[in-house]
Amino acid sequence: MAIEDKQKKRFRIKILGQEMVIVGNLSEEYVNHLSNHINVIGEEICRAYPRLSHQRIMNLVVMNITDEYYKLKNVYNNKIKELKELEKENQLLKEKYEEIKNEYNELLELLEEDD
């Protein structure tokens, strides 16, 4: 057994009534958060479609969570693009500021020469 395997924790969780063991380098709080999220979605589907089999419910849970993931990933990617555009704009503004500052200093020098 590898050293990494010894450091992994085992968690016993319940997903829609079925017990399972999760092994990983995660906190118990995080694992509970994940399983609660899955259960909330699963329970919503169960209420909306009470006649569905457990397997169909789990498939819909997977689809719902995957949908959430891709929507959030899209938002994240758009924010990254927006950030890059803002960084470019910021750089252009800094350059413009330096130009204006240099022009100002040159004009100030000219005024001082005239005095």
N, C-alpha and C positions, 0 to 999 in steps of 0.2 A: 504494500500500500504506500503510495507516494505521501510525502510530507504534507502536500497541499490537501490531499483527501482527509488527513487526520484533523486538519484545521476547519474543515467544513462542518456546518451545524446541520442537525436533522430537526425538521419541524413536522409535527402532525397537524394537518389542517382538515377542514371539512368543506367540500365544495358541493353545494346543492344536495346535502345529505350523505355524500360519499366521502369516507375518510381516505386520505392519502398522505404520503410522506414526501416532503420536499427536502432536498439536500443542497446546500449551497453556502456561500460566504455572504449571507444576508442577515440583516437584523430581524429579530422576531417581530418587532413593530412593523417593519416593511412587509414581511410575509403576511402578517395579519391584515395589513392595509390592502394588499393584492387580493387575498382571498375574500375579504369583505366586498371589494369592488366587483369581483366575479359573481359573488352571491347576490348582490343587489341587482345586477343586470339579469341574472338568471331568474330571480324571483319576479322581476317585472315581466319577463317573457312568460313565465309560468302563469301569472295572473291574466295576461292578455290571451294566452293560448293554452288553456288548462288540459287539453287533450293530447298535446304533443308528447312524444316519447322523450325519455331523458337524453338520448343521443341527439335528437333534433334540437332540443333546448340547448345542449352544450354547443352544437354547431352554430346556432344563432348567437350564443354568447361570444363565441370566437369571432363571428362576423362583426358583431357590434364593437367588440374591443379593437379589432383590426381597423374598422371604420374610424373609431376615435383616434387610433394611432396615426393613420394616414392624414386625417384632418389636422391633427396637431403638428405632424411633421411638415405639412404644407405651410401652416402658419409659421412654424420655426424657419423654414427655408425662405419664406417671404421676408421675415424679419431680418435674416442674415443679409439678403439682397438689399433691403432698405438700409441696414447698417453700413454696408459697403458703399452705397450711394451717398449716404450722409458723411462718411469718412472722406470720400472724394471731394464732396462739396466743401467740407471743412478745410481740406488741404488747399483748395482753390481760394477760399476766403482768407486763409493765412497768407497765401502768396499775394493776394490783392492787398491785404493789410500792409504787408512789407513794402509793396510798391508805393502805396499811399504815404506810408511813414517816410520812405526815402525821399519822395517828392516834397513832403512837408519839410523835412530837414534841409533839403536843397534850397527851398524857398526861404526858409528861416536864415540860412547862411547868406543868401542874396540880400535879404533885408538887413542883416547885421553889417554887411559890406557897405551898404548905402548909408549907414549911420555914421 
